[in-house]
Amino acid sequence: MTIDEYILRHIDDEGEYLKALYRDTHIKLLYPRMASGHLQGRMLKMFVKMIRPRRILEIGTYSGYSALCMAEGLAEDGMLYTFEINDEQEDFTRPWLENSAYADKIKFYIGDALEMIPQLDVTFDLAFVDGDKRKYIEYYEMVLPRLSDGGYIIADNTLWDGHVLEEQPHRTDLQTIGIKAFNDLIAQDSRVEKVILPLRDGLTIIRKK
Ligand SMILES: C[S@@+](CC[C@H](N)C(=O)[O-])C[C@H]1O[C@@H](n2cnc3c(N)ncnc32)[C@H](O)[C@@H]1O
């Protein structure tokens, strides 16, 4: 048994619905590795239980796996706003969200989060940033003013398969360059407290002071 298998046997089950979504994602979608899985999903739900946000923002819905996990942790009056730029994703994802037990807690938008979020008049208590790795700084600067004091941002993939250790990423590798620039910015940003968890592909937990 691997340590990953051991972990999955000793944490909460993800449940039949999410198992089925994960399977369907692997059968029907390109890049299924982008979806949060069992461990990260349970972690996201646990964060929501700990932080107890009323309003959650997600940038990058993809198949809806992480959205459903966070919605599962939301209180009765909570709401999750999730944004997906790829309109071809809608036919797959919308039924999975709308047929779930959390349909009334999720607002699913198709479009560029960078354009659509500024048009909403909502303050968020938690934001899960999981969109285009080249745009993390733009997402961050857009989200921070829309975050409540003491609110949290969770940024995914911030270790980028270890590529962040490359001193000089190739100039065409804009994702590695983007993530490194984001990590450097967060490290020296006195507006926030931060910690990086080496879970899966790296999760940075950022708290607005
Ligand atoms: C890693 S996947 C999200 C995975 C999902 N959050 C999960 O954990 O299961 C990233 C998604 O972000 C979407 N995306 C990229 N840029 C975006 C933007 N500016 N606004 C909204 N979605 C975006 C991509 O199309 C892709 O589906």
The ligand as a Tripos MOL2 file, in Angstrom:
@<TRIPOS>MOLECULE
LIG
   27    29     1     0     0
SMALL
NO_CHARGES

@<TRIPOS>ATOM
      1 C1         -7.6320   23.3120  -12.5290 C.3       1 LIG1
      2 S1         -9.1580   23.5680  -13.3130 S.3       1 LIG1
      3 C2        -10.2670   23.7570  -11.9530 C.3       1 LIG1
      4 C3        -10.4640   22.4960  -11.1420 C.3       1 LIG1
      5 C4        -11.5230   22.5690  -10.0640 C.3       1 LIG1
      6 N1        -11.4390   23.8060   -9.2970 N.3       1 LIG1
      7 C5        -11.3370   21.4230   -9.1240 C.2       1 LIG1
      8 O1        -10.5190   21.5520   -8.2000 O.co2     1 LIG1
      9 O2        -11.9800   20.3740   -9.3020 O.co2     1 LIG1
     10 C6         -8.9980   25.2260  -13.9210 C.3       1 LIG1
     11 C7        -10.2240   25.7550  -14.6530 C.3       1 LIG1
     12 O3        -10.1490   27.1850  -14.6750 O.3       1 LIG1
     13 C8        -10.7490   27.6540  -15.8390 C.3       1 LIG1
     14 N2        -10.3190   29.0530  -16.0310 N.ar      1 LIG1
     15 C9         -9.1320   29.5120  -16.5140 C.ar      1 LIG1
     16 N3         -9.1130   30.8600  -16.5140 N.ar      1 LIG1
     17 C10       -10.3100   31.2790  -16.0070 C.ar      1 LIG1
     18 C11       -10.8940   32.5640  -15.7640 C.ar      1 LIG1
     19 N4        -10.2100   33.6940  -16.0270 N.pl3     1 LIG1
     20 N5        -12.1430   32.6150  -15.2520 N.ar      1 LIG1
     21 C12       -12.8350   31.4730  -14.9800 C.ar      1 LIG1
     22 N6        -12.3220   30.2250  -15.1990 N.ar      1 LIG1
     23 C13       -11.0860   30.1280  -15.6850 C.ar      1 LIG1
     24 C14       -10.2450   26.6550  -16.8860 C.3       1 LIG1
     25 O4        -11.0470   26.6700  -18.0520 O.3       1 LIG1
     26 C15       -10.3030   25.3320  -16.1120 C.3       1 LIG1
     27 O5        -11.5260   24.6650  -16.3410 O.3       1 LIG1
@<TRIPOS>BOND
     1     1     2 1
     2     2     3 1
     3     2    10 1
     4     3     4 1
     5     4     5 1
     6     5     6 1
     7     5     7 1
     8     7     8 2
     9     7     9 1
    10    10    11 1
    11    11    12 1
    12    11    26 1
    13    12    13 1
    14    13    14 1
    15    13    24 1
    16    14    15 ar
    17    14    23 ar
    18    15    16 ar
    19    16    17 ar
    20    17    18 ar
    21    17    23 ar
    22    18    19 1
    23    18    20 ar
    24    20    21 ar
    25    21    22 ar
    26    22    23 ar
    27    24    25 1
    28    24    26 1
    29    26    27 1
@<TRIPOS>SUBSTRUCTURE
     1 LIG1         1 GROUP 0 **** ****
